Amino acid sequence: DRLAQHFGKDAVFQDVDSIPFGVDFRTHLAKVISNCGIVLAVIGSEWLDMCDEEGQRRLDDPADLVRIEIETALQRDVPVVPLLVRGARLPKADQLPLDIAGLAFRNGTSVRNDPDFHPDMDRLISSIDQFVR
């Protein structure tokens, strides 16, 4: 909400919520990410180990939306900012699939709960402003 408020609703793409029904999400994501100035990879404390219904780690699935987004951004040299929430730490390269291991070497930032939330978001917005100008 803070990003949409600052940059405008049309400037913020939020994966699943923004993909039209009936389209191939791989093709759609490739198109959208190619036009992005920056990608924020929101990483929570359980992000690395999230599993699907079969108990397989989601990041190991080449068809996982999050993996596709990060992989596409890295392939197209779109800056990817790890946005660490809920006390998460940046994964190490050997914890990630090879196609997205480059995420481990991206400079990121934390966004904490109140009372730090708004100052953290202000810092993030200021950094994005400088980058996309």
DRENTORMI-76184 format. One record per residue: residue number from 1; x, y, z of N, C-alpha, C in turn. Coordinates in steps of 0.02 Angstrom, whole numbers. Each point is the difference from the previous one (the first is absolute). Layout:
<pts>
PT   num     n.c1     n.c2     n.c3    ca.c1    ca.c2    ca.c3     c.c1     c.c2     c.c3
PT   NUM        X        Y        Z        X        Y        Z        X        Y        Z
...
</pts>
This chain:
<pts>
PT   num     n.c1     n.c2     n.c3    ca.c1    ca.c2    ca.c3     c.c1     c.c2     c.c3
PT     1       41      -60        0      -41       60        0       43       63        0
PT     2       53       -1       40       44       59        2       34       11      -68
PT     3       20      -53      -33       32        7      -65      -49       26      -52
PT     4      -60      -27       -1      -52       23      -47      -19       72       14
PT     5       -2       18       63      -16       69       19       53       49      -26
PT     6       62      -20        4       54       45      -21       12        0      -76
PT     7        1      -60      -29       18       -6      -71      -61       -2      -47
PT     8      -59      -11       29      -60       -7      -41      -18      -73       -7
PT     9      -64      -15        3      -25      -69       -3       24      -36      -64
PT    10        0       35      -56       19      -31      -64       75      -16       -4
PT    11       39       30       44       73      -10       -1       21      -60       42
PT    12      -46      -28       39       16      -55       44      -35      -63      -24
PT    13       40      -50      -16      -26      -65      -22        9      -50       56
PT    14      -54      -32       21        4      -49       54      -21      -68      -27
PT    15       48      -39      -19       -6      -64      -35      -71      -28       -8
PT    16      -21      -46       41      -63      -36      -10      -60       46       -7
PT    17       -2       52       41      -57       46       -2       -4       40      -65
PT    18       55        4      -37        1       41      -60        2      -40      -65
PT    19       -2      -65        4        2      -41      -61      -72      -13      -23
PT    20      -17       19      -61      -69      -11      -25      -16      -75       -4
PT    21      -63      -16        9      -23      -69       -6       12      -24      -72
PT    22       17      -63       -6        4      -32      -66       63       10      -38
PT    23       47       40       25       63       10      -37       54      -46       28
PT    24       49      -16      -42       57      -39       22       41       45       46
PT    25        2      -17       65       33       44       48       75        6      -14
PT    26       31      -50      -30       72        5      -15       13       55      -51
PT    27      -40        0      -53        7       51      -53      -17       69       28
PT    28      -54        4       39      -21       64       28       54       28       47
PT    29       26      -43       43       52       23       47       63       23      -38
PT    30       19      -36      -51       59       19      -39       -9       70      -30
PT    31      -60       13      -26      -15       66      -30        2       55       53
PT    32      -35      -12       55       -4       50       53       68       15       30
PT    33       37      -52       16       65        9       32       50       34      -46
PT    34       -5      -13      -65       43       34      -48      -10       75        1
PT    35      -60       22       19      -16       71        3        9       31       69
PT    36       21      -40       49        8       25       68       67       36        8
PT    37       -1       51       41       62       34       17       35      -34       58
PT    38      -39      -37       40       27      -33       59      -50      -54       22
PT    39       25      -53       29      -42      -54       27       16       -7       74
PT    40      -52       -1       40        8      -12       72      -18      -73       14
PT    41       47      -38       26      -13      -69       18      -13       -2       76
PT    42      -63       -5       18      -19        1       71       15      -69       29
PT    43       46       -1       49       23      -62       29      -16       -1       74
PT    44      -44      -46       19      -17       -9       71       42      -55       30
PT    45       -9      -11       65       40      -48       36      -10      -72      -24
PT    46      -57      -16      -32      -13      -67      -24        6       -6      -77
PT    47       19       54      -33        2        4      -73       41      -56      -31
PT    48       58      -12       27       46      -49      -29      -26      -71        3
PT    49      -39      -16       51      -22      -68       12      -74      -13      -14
PT    50      -35       49      -31      -71      -10      -16       -8      -60      -45
PT    51      -50      -42       15      -11      -62      -38      -69        1      -34
PT    52       -5      -39      -53      -65       -7      -35      -40      -56       34
PT    53      -56      -18      -30      -44      -51       29       34      -69        6
PT    54       49      -13      -43       35      -65        2       60        1       48
PT    55       12       56       33       56        5       46       66       18      -32
PT    56       -2       19      -64       61       20      -35       11       75        9
PT    57       63       20        7       16       70        8      -21       38      -63
PT    58      -39       53        7      -27       37      -57       55       29      -44
PT    59       53       26       30       53       31      -40       35      -50      -46
PT    60       -6      -64       15       31      -51      -43      -43      -16      -61
PT    61      -61       25       -2      -45      -11      -56       12       55      -53
PT    62       23      -18      -60       13       50      -52      -63       38      -21
PT    63      -59      -25       17      -63       34      -18      -27       44       56
PT    64       35        5       56      -22       42       56        3       74      -20
PT    65      -54       36       13       -4       71      -19       57       42       27
PT    66       15       -8       63       54       40       31       67      -15      -33
PT    67       13      -64      -11       63      -18      -32        3       29      -71
PT    68      -55       -5      -37       -2       27      -69       14       75        1
PT    69      -32       36       47       10       73        3       73       17       13
PT    70       30      -32       50       70       15       17       47      -21      -56
PT    71      -11      -59      -27       42      -25      -54       -3       46      -61
PT    72      -60       21      -18       -9       44      -58       35       67       12
PT    73       -8       28       59       32       64       15       77       -6       -2
PT    74       26      -54       28       73       -9        0       26      -10      -71
PT    75      -37      -39      -41       21      -12      -69        0       64      -41
PT    76      -47       45       14       -7       61      -38       38       59       32
PT    77       38      -15       51       40       50       36      -43       56       29
PT    78      -61      -17       21      -43       47       36       23       -2       73
PT    79       13       56       32       21       -2       70      -52      -35       44
PT    80       24      -45       42      -44      -37       46       23       18       71
PT    81      -46       28       38       14       20       69      -33      -51       47
PT    82       40      -38       37      -30      -43       51      -29       44       56
PT    83      -63       -8       12      -35       39       51      -16      -49       57
PT    84       38        4       53       -4      -48       54      -52       22       52
PT    85      -48      -45       13      -53       14       49       -3      -55       52
PT    86      -32       15       57       -9      -49       54       65      -31       24
PT    87       53       40        1       64      -24       26       38      -46      -47
PT    88      -20       -2      -63       33      -44      -48       72       22      -12
PT    89       40      -49      -22       69       14      -19        6      -17      -74
PT    90       47       32      -33       12      -12      -71       26      -71       -8
PT    91      -31      -41      -44       25      -68      -11       70        1      -30
PT    92       37      -52       14       66       -9      -31      -10      -32      -69
PT    93       47       11      -44       -5      -25      -69      -11      -75       -2
PT    94       33      -38       43       -7      -73       -2      -67      -25       27
PT    95      -40       46       28      -67      -18       23      -53       11      -54
PT    96       20       29      -56      -46       19      -53       12      -43      -63
PT    97      -52       -9      -41       11      -33      -65       51       42      -40
PT    98       39      -34      -40       53       33      -39      -25       60      -39
PT    99      -61       -6      -30      -27       54      -41      -13       65       37
PT   100       -8       -4       66      -13       61       39       53       11       55
PT   101       55      -37       -3       52        6       51       29       71        3
PT   102       -4       37      -56       25       69       -1      -37       46       48
PT   103      -59      -20       22      -37       39       49       40        9       65
PT   104       40      -50       17       39        2       62       52       56        0
PT   105       15       27      -58       52       52       -6      -29       69      -12
PT   106      -66        7        7      -33       64       -9       -7       36       67
PT   107       15       64       -1       -7       39       61      -74       12       14
PT   108      -21      -14       60      -70        7       18       -8       41       63
PT   109      -60       -1       26      -15       37       61      -56      -35       38
PT   110       -6       17       63      -54      -27       42      -55       50        8
PT   111      -61      -26        3      -57       41       19      -29      -34       62
PT   112        2       37       55      -20      -28       65      -70       24       19
PT   113      -28      -31       50      -64       21       27        6       67       35
PT   114      -58       29       17        1       63       39       40      -10       63
PT   115       36       49       22       -1       70      -22       47       16      -57
PT   116       32      -52      -28       50       11      -52      -28       -3      -71
PT   117      -62      -22       -8      -27      -11      -67        3       62      -44
PT   118      -27       54       22       -2       60      -42       69       29      -16
PT   119       46        4       49       68       22      -19       34      -48      -49
PT   120      -11      -66        8       29      -48      -47      -29        9      -69
PT   121      -65       10       -5      -32       11      -65       22       66      -31
PT   122        7       52       41       25       64      -26       69       -9      -31
PT   123       42      -38       34       68      -12      -25       -2      -39      -66
PT   124      -43      -51       -3       -7      -40      -61      -26       44      -57
PT   125      -51       39       12      -29       43      -52       51       50      -25
PT   126       38       29       46       52       48      -19       53      -33      -44
PT   127       19      -60       17       49      -37      -39      -27      -17      -70
PT   128      -62      -22       -3      -31      -15      -66       -5       64      -41
PT   129      -20       55       31       -5       65      -35       67       17      -33
PT   130       54       -7       35       66       17      -27       18      -47      -56
PT   131      -20      -62        5       19      -50      -49      -39        8      -65
PT   132      -65       10        4      -41        1      -61       -1       67      -35
PT   133       30       50       29        2       66      -33       52        2      -54
</pts>
